[in-house]
Amino acid sequence: MGVMGFSMANHLLDKGLSLSVYSRTKEKANPLLDKGVNWVNSPAELVEEVDYLFSMVGYPSDVESIYFDANGVFRNLGEGKILIDMTTSSPALAERISRKATELGSFSLDAPVSGGDIGAQNASLAIMCGGDRKIYDQSLNLLQIMGKNVQFFGPAGSGQRVKMSNQILIASTMIGTVESLLYAERANLDLGKVIDLIGKGAAGCWSLNQLGPRMVNEDWAPGFYVKHFIKDMGIALEDAEKMNLKLKGLELAMTFYEQVKNAGHSENGTQVLMNVLRDLNEQ
């Protein structure tokens, strides 16, 4: 029920679907409970209440906990359920969840998303899916309530690997976005006009057009947390190492974001990189 999950759950509710929810912090669910949504006390209880279970948490360790702990989903999972984990998590964990679900007569999809808080609020998320194609087809109408671009990529773990491709690209474009604006700032240009112009040309990208204005306004509120982006880059680097693939640009981006974390900005949005790289130039 955080930055992403609350909006996504609300879209399902607005379509007239019967909804049960669990959140580790119950207060975050109160606006939905006020609308008549059913509250349950654990993931184990939740999976008994629903046909489709969507999960969206912070870290792979959180995913493992809600599925495999004593009060987790797999404690009470019956046959014929569909589990859809939308957390950006480890491909290996997605494969493990899939195997366990299959053993118990149910099914799973890994379906991480891209689009941040704005995408969640506007139901315009990109959703990248891995798992069984028939289960994806069966779940598509629900996924389309939350996202505009929903695609299937292959067996369990495939959705997570597409998300890693997404995060690898964003890691570098965020550095480019910040350095572009720092250059324009040092040249005493109107940053709003710069973003408006170059954002419509070959340099146009989501980071510039969506996060650039936040950087100009020094709005560091999280659409996507620094701490979660560092987690994602770590997953990508670990999976790339298993492929014997060196990602030097991603390694460099990771060092910059480690500096962001060390400066005390883990709970800010990724656009706070602007603040940190500006400070480095002023030292």
C-alpha positions as CSV (number, residue, x, y, z in Angstrom):
1,M,0.0,0.0,0.0
2,G,3.0,2.3,-0.6
3,V,3.8,4.8,-3.4
4,M,2.9,2.2,-6.1
5,G,0.6,-0.4,-4.5
6,F,-2.0,1.9,-3.1
7,S,-2.9,3.5,-6.5
8,M,-2.8,0.1,-8.3
9,A,-5.2,-1.4,-5.7
10,N,-7.4,1.6,-6.1
11,H,-7.7,1.1,-9.8
12,L,-8.9,-2.5,-9.3
13,L,-11.4,-1.3,-6.8
14,D,-12.7,1.4,-9.1
15,K,-13.5,-1.3,-11.7
16,G,-15.9,-2.9,-9.3
17,L,-13.7,-5.8,-8.3
18,S,-14.0,-7.4,-4.9
19,L,-10.7,-6.6,-3.1
20,S,-9.0,-7.9,0.0
21,V,-5.7,-6.4,1.1
22,Y,-2.9,-6.9,3.5
23,S,-0.2,-4.4,4.3
24,R,2.5,-4.5,7.0
25,T,1.4,-1.0,8.0
26,K,-2.4,-1.2,8.3
27,E,-2.8,2.6,8.4
28,K,-1.7,2.8,4.7
29,A,-4.7,0.8,3.7
30,N,-7.2,2.9,5.7
31,P,-8.5,4.9,2.7
32,L,-9.3,1.7,0.9
33,L,-10.8,0.1,4.0
34,D,-13.1,3.2,4.2
35,K,-14.4,2.3,0.8
36,G,-15.3,-1.2,2.0
37,V,-12.2,-3.2,1.0
38,N,-11.7,-6.3,3.2
39,W,-8.7,-6.3,5.5
40,V,-6.8,-9.5,6.3
41,N,-4.1,-10.1,8.9
42,S,-1.4,-11.9,6.9
43,P,-0.4,-13.1,3.4
44,A,-1.4,-16.6,4.4
45,E,-5.0,-15.4,5.2
46,L,-5.1,-13.2,2.1
47,V,-4.4,-16.1,-0.4
48,E,-7.4,-17.9,1.0
49,E,-9.7,-14.9,0.2
50,V,-8.7,-14.3,-3.4
51,D,-8.4,-15.9,-6.8
52,Y,-5.6,-13.5,-7.9
53,L,-3.0,-12.4,-5.4
54,F,-0.9,-9.3,-6.4
55,S,2.2,-8.4,-4.4
56,M,4.2,-5.2,-4.5
57,V,6.9,-4.7,-1.8
58,G,10.4,-3.3,-1.6
59,Y,13.1,-5.9,-1.7
60,P,13.6,-9.5,-2.7
61,S,13.9,-10.3,1.0
62,D,10.4,-8.9,1.5
63,V,9.1,-11.0,-1.4
64,E,10.7,-14.1,0.1
65,S,9.1,-13.3,3.5
66,I,5.5,-12.8,2.3
67,Y,5.6,-15.9,0.2
68,F,7.8,-18.4,2.2
69,D,7.6,-17.3,5.9
70,A,5.4,-19.1,8.5
71,N,2.5,-16.7,7.8
72,G,3.3,-16.4,4.1
73,V,1.3,-17.2,1.0
74,F,2.6,-20.8,0.6
75,R,1.4,-21.8,4.0
76,N,-2.3,-21.8,2.8
77,L,-2.0,-21.8,-1.0
78,G,-4.6,-24.1,-2.5
79,E,-5.1,-25.2,-6.1
80,G,-5.9,-22.9,-9.0
81,K,-4.7,-19.6,-7.5
82,I,-2.7,-17.1,-9.6
83,L,0.1,-15.2,-7.8
84,I,1.4,-12.1,-9.5
85,D,4.5,-10.5,-7.9
86,M,4.9,-7.0,-9.3
87,T,7.9,-6.2,-7.1
88,T,11.2,-5.5,-8.9
89,S,13.0,-8.6,-7.6
90,S,15.5,-11.3,-8.4
91,P,14.9,-13.5,-11.5
92,A,16.1,-16.5,-9.5
93,L,13.5,-15.8,-6.8
94,A,10.7,-15.5,-9.4
95,E,11.7,-18.9,-10.7
96,R,11.7,-20.3,-7.2
97,I,8.2,-18.9,-6.6
98,S,7.0,-20.4,-9.8
99,R,8.3,-23.9,-8.9
100,K,6.7,-23.8,-5.5
101,A,3.3,-22.5,-6.8
102,T,3.4,-25.3,-9.4
103,E,4.1,-27.9,-6.7
104,L,1.0,-26.8,-4.9
105,G,-1.3,-26.8,-8.0
106,S,-1.3,-23.1,-8.6
107,F,0.5,-20.6,-10.9
108,S,2.6,-17.5,-10.8
109,L,3.7,-14.6,-12.9
110,D,6.6,-12.2,-12.3
111,A,5.3,-8.8,-13.5
112,P,7.5,-5.9,-12.4
113,V,6.5,-2.4,-13.6
114,S,8.0,0.8,-14.9
115,G,6.5,4.3,-14.7
116,G,6.9,5.3,-11.1
117,D,4.3,7.0,-8.9
118,I,2.8,8.9,-11.9
119,G,2.4,5.7,-13.9
120,A,0.7,4.0,-10.9
121,Q,-1.6,7.0,-10.4
122,N,-2.6,7.2,-14.1
123,A,-2.8,3.5,-14.7
124,S,-0.3,3.9,-17.4
125,L,2.4,1.5,-16.1
126,A,4.5,-0.6,-18.4
127,I,4.2,-4.2,-17.1
128,M,6.7,-6.9,-18.1
129,C,5.6,-10.5,-17.5
130,G,7.2,-13.9,-17.2
131,G,5.6,-17.2,-16.5
132,D,3.1,-19.5,-18.2
133,R,1.6,-17.9,-21.3
134,K,-1.9,-19.3,-20.6
135,I,-1.8,-17.7,-17.1
136,Y,-0.7,-14.4,-18.6
137,D,-3.6,-14.5,-21.1
138,Q,-6.0,-15.3,-18.3
139,S,-4.7,-12.4,-16.1
140,L,-4.3,-9.8,-18.9
141,N,-7.6,-8.0,-18.3
142,L,-6.6,-7.3,-14.7
143,L,-3.1,-6.2,-15.6
144,Q,-4.5,-3.8,-18.2
145,I,-6.5,-2.0,-15.4
146,M,-3.1,-0.9,-13.9
147,G,-1.0,-0.5,-17.1
148,K,-1.2,0.6,-20.7
149,N,1.7,-1.4,-22.1
150,V,1.6,-5.0,-20.9
151,Q,3.7,-7.6,-22.6
152,F,4.7,-11.3,-22.1
153,F,8.3,-12.2,-22.5
154,G,8.7,-15.9,-21.6
155,P,9.2,-18.3,-18.7
156,A,9.4,-17.4,-15.0
157,G,12.1,-14.8,-14.4
158,S,11.7,-13.2,-17.9
159,G,9.7,-10.3,-16.6
160,Q,12.3,-9.5,-14.0
161,R,15.1,-9.6,-16.6
162,V,13.2,-7.1,-18.8
163,K,12.9,-4.9,-15.8
164,M,16.6,-5.2,-15.3
165,S,17.2,-4.0,-18.9
166,N,14.9,-1.1,-18.1
167,Q,16.8,-0.2,-14.9
168,I,20.2,-0.5,-16.7
169,L,19.1,2.0,-19.3
170,I,17.6,4.4,-16.7
171,A,20.8,4.3,-14.6
172,S,22.8,5.9,-17.5
173,T,20.1,8.2,-18.8
174,M,19.7,9.7,-15.3
175,I,23.4,10.6,-15.2
176,G,23.0,12.1,-18.6
177,T,19.9,14.0,-17.6
178,V,21.6,15.5,-14.5
179,E,24.8,16.4,-16.2
180,S,22.9,18.0,-19.1
181,L,20.9,20.2,-16.6
182,L,24.0,21.0,-14.6
183,Y,25.7,22.2,-17.8
184,A,22.7,24.3,-18.7
185,E,22.5,25.7,-15.1
186,R,26.2,26.7,-15.1
187,A,25.6,28.4,-18.5
188,N,22.8,30.5,-16.9
189,L,20.2,29.1,-19.2
190,D,16.5,28.8,-18.4
191,L,16.3,25.1,-17.4
192,G,12.5,24.9,-17.9
193,K,12.9,26.1,-21.5
194,V,15.9,23.8,-22.1
195,I,13.8,20.8,-20.9
196,D,10.8,21.9,-23.0
197,L,13.0,22.1,-26.2
198,I,15.5,19.2,-26.0
199,G,12.8,17.0,-24.4
200,K,11.0,17.1,-27.7
201,G,14.1,16.1,-29.8
202,A,16.5,13.3,-30.0
203,A,17.5,13.7,-26.3
204,G,13.9,13.3,-25.2
205,C,13.5,10.6,-22.5
206,W,11.3,9.9,-19.5
207,S,14.0,10.9,-17.0
208,L,14.3,14.4,-18.6
209,N,10.7,15.1,-19.3
210,Q,9.2,13.7,-16.0
211,L,12.0,14.1,-13.5
212,G,13.8,17.1,-15.0
213,P,11.1,19.6,-13.8
214,R,11.3,18.0,-10.3
215,M,15.1,18.6,-10.3
216,V,14.6,22.2,-11.4
217,N,12.1,22.7,-8.5
218,E,14.4,20.8,-6.1
219,D,11.5,18.4,-5.5
220,W,13.2,15.3,-4.1
221,A,10.0,13.5,-3.0
222,P,10.1,9.9,-4.1
223,G,8.3,8.7,-7.2
224,F,10.9,5.9,-7.0
225,Y,13.2,5.6,-3.9
226,V,17.0,5.8,-4.2
227,K,17.2,2.8,-1.9
228,H,15.1,0.7,-4.3
229,F,17.1,1.9,-7.3
230,I,20.3,0.8,-5.6
231,K,18.7,-2.5,-4.9
232,D,17.7,-2.9,-8.6
233,M,21.2,-2.0,-9.9
234,G,22.6,-4.6,-7.5
235,I,20.3,-7.3,-8.9
236,A,21.2,-6.4,-12.4
237,L,24.9,-6.5,-11.7
238,E,24.6,-9.9,-9.9
239,D,22.6,-11.4,-12.8
240,A,24.9,-10.0,-15.4
241,E,27.9,-11.6,-13.5
242,K,26.2,-15.0,-13.8
243,M,26.1,-14.3,-17.6
244,N,29.8,-13.4,-17.6
245,L,28.7,-9.9,-18.7
246,K,30.5,-6.7,-17.6
247,L,28.3,-3.6,-17.4
248,K,30.8,-0.8,-16.8
249,G,28.3,2.0,-17.2
250,L,26.0,0.5,-14.6
251,E,28.9,0.0,-12.2
252,L,29.7,3.7,-12.6
253,A,26.1,4.7,-12.0
254,M,26.1,2.5,-8.9
255,T,29.1,4.4,-7.4
256,F,27.2,7.7,-7.9
257,Y,24.1,6.4,-6.2
258,E,26.1,5.0,-3.4
259,Q,27.3,8.5,-2.8
260,V,23.7,9.6,-2.8
261,K,22.9,7.1,-0.2
262,N,25.9,8.1,1.9
263,A,24.8,11.7,1.7
264,G,21.6,10.6,3.5
265,H,19.2,10.6,0.6
266,S,18.0,6.9,0.5
267,E,14.4,7.9,1.2
268,N,14.4,10.5,-1.6
269,G,13.5,10.1,-5.2
270,T,16.2,9.1,-7.7
271,Q,16.1,12.7,-9.1
272,V,18.1,13.8,-6.0
273,L,21.1,12.7,-8.0
274,M,21.0,16.3,-9.3
275,N,21.6,17.6,-5.8
276,V,24.5,15.3,-5.1
277,L,26.3,15.8,-8.4
278,R,25.9,19.5,-8.1
279,D,27.6,19.4,-4.7
280,L,30.4,17.3,-6.1
281,N,31.0,20.1,-8.7
282,E,31.1,22.7,-6.0
283,Q,33.7,21.0,-3.8
